[in-house]
Amino acid sequence: MTTFYKVFLVLFIIFLGVNLYAIDWNLGFMHSENNKFLFSIVASIIGILVTLVMNTWKKLSQKNS
């Protein structure tokens, strides 16, 4: 994994952790006050997945060359 992908992976993991910490679990996961954190959690999970997919594509393209 290149440094470029590692930087984004670390950023997305930090965003995920901060937003999981910020959720008020006593209100419930789907409460309206937690919506802004849920959107950010979903965005960070998608970012992690896209980073891993891009890294896999890069490895596959290097094997084919």
C-alpha positions, 0 to 999 in steps of 0.5 A: 500500500502506497503512502497516498492510500495509507494517508487516506485510510488513516484519515477515514479511520480517525473520522470514523472513530471521532464520529462513533465517539460523538454519538449519544448512545443513550438517545439511540442510534437512529435518533434525529440528533445523531443523523449528522454523525451517521452520515459522516460514519457512512461516508467514512466507511465508504471512503475506507472501502474505496481506498481498499478497492483502489489499492487492490486495483493498483496491485492487479494492474501491476501484476498484469503489466 
